[in-house]
Amino acid sequence: MLATKSFTAKDVCAALGDINRSRLHLWAQLPPFSERPTRERSARRFTKADLLTFAILQTLEDDFGMRRGNIGRISAAIHHYVSTPRQVPMEEWVFIPRYEGAVRSVQGQRIATSGWVIDMAKERERIDLYLGVTPPQQELSLISDVKSGRQ
C-alpha cells in the first residue's frame, strides 16, 4: 500500500512561489481546512489535493482579482473537485461558479452562470514540477502534407 505524502506550511509556500505564511494561514482558515482538527505545538500537514487547491486559490486572487470573502464561499467546492478521483485529461478546464455551487469540468458543457474558468492542467503541472514529477509526454500532431524539396 502506498503511503500518503504530506506537506508542511513551508512546503506549500515554496510550491506556490514562496508566498508568505500569513497568506497560507488565511487560506487554512477557510473550509474545508478550518474543519480539520489541529493540535497545539504540532505542524499542520497538507496533502497534494490541498496543494492544488491552494494553487487555484492563488490564481483566483492573483490573476482574477478575487477577494478573500468570495474565496471562502467556493474553497470547499474547489477542494472537493480536486480530491475526487478521476481520469485527468491532458487539457482540463474547470468552471468555478461565482457563488456557491459545484466546480465542474467545462469540456462539452455550456456555462449558464457567472464564474471563472481555470486551466487545471497548468495548475497540476505547477505542483507536479515542484514535486519533481515529470510531465507526461504529449503527442504532437504529425504534419502529413509535407512535400519533399526534390523533383
N, C-alpha and C positions, 0 to 999 in steps of 0.2 A: 504494500500500500504506500502511496506517495505521501510525504509529509507536506503540509501546507506551509508555504513560505510566508513569513510575516515581516513587516517593516516598521521601523520606529519613525517618530516625527522627523528626525534628522534625515532619514532615507527619503521620506516623502518630499521634504523641502528640496533636497538635492535632485530628485527625479523631475521636479517641476521648475527647474532652472534657478535653484537657490532662492525660492520665495522665503519670506521671513516667517518665523514660527508663530507670530501673532496672527497672521492671516490663516495659517493652518488651524490654529486654535479656534478662530471664529467659525471655520467650516466644521470643525469637530463638535461644535455646539448645535449643529443642525441635525434633523432626522436623516438617516437612521442612526448616526453616530452618537447622538445625545442619549439614545435609549440603551446604549451598551453600558453595563456596569464597569466602573473603574475602581482601582484600588489605590489607596494613598501610598506614595513613595514607590509606585510601580509605573514603568513606562507604558504608555498606551501603544498597542500594536495594531497595525493595519494590514489588510490583505491586498492582493493585486487588484481586485474589484474596487477596493477603496481608493487605490492609487489612480485608477482610471476615472472614477467618479470625481476625484479632486482635480484631475486634468481637465475634465469637462467643465467643472465649476470655474476653473481658472480661465478657460477660453470664453465662457459666457461673460465673465467680468471684464477681462482684458480686451477681447475683440468685439464684443457686442454691447458693452457698457451696462450690463445687467447690475441692478442694485442688490445688495445683500438681502433685503426684505423679500424680494422676488425669488431669490435663490432658495430661501428657506421653504417656500411652498413646493418646489419641484425637486429638491435634493433627494428625497426618498424615492421618487419615481425614477430618477436617473440611476440611483444605486440599484434599484430593483431590475432595471433593464440590463445593466452591465453584469449583474450577478446571475441572471438567468442563463442556464446552459443553452447554447445554440451553435449551429454551424456558422462560422463567421466568413462572409464573402470577402473577396478582395476589395470591392468597393462597398462601403456600408455608410449610408446616410440615415440619420435618425432625426425624427421630429420631436422637439420638446415643446409642449404646449405652454403658452404664456401663463395660463392659470392652471390650476390642478388638473391632472389627468395622466393617462398612461403615456410614457415615452414609447415610441414605436418606430419601426423601420419605414422609410418612405418609398422603397423600391416598389413601383407599380401601384401606389396608393395615392389618392387625392388628399390634399390638405385643405380642410374647410374652416379652420380656425387660425387665430394668430399664434405665433410662436417662433421658434428658432430651429434651423436645420444645421446639424453638426456633422462634419466628416469624421466618423468614428474610426475609419482606417488610419487617419492621420493621428488621432489621439492614441490608438493602440500602438502604432509604430513608435510614437514618442516614449511611451512607457517601456515597450519591448527593447528599444535601443538603450535605455538606462539600465535595464536588467541584463543586457548583453545577449539578448535573443536575436538571432539572425533573422532578418525579414525574409518571408518566403519568396522564392523566385517567382517572377511574373512571366507569363507567356507573352512575348511580343508578337505583334501581327507580322506575318510574312508578306513581303512585297511580292506579289505574284505577277506583276506586269512589268518586269524588268527586261529590257531589251539589251542584248549584248552589243558592244561597240564595233564588233567585226561584221564585215559584209561578205 
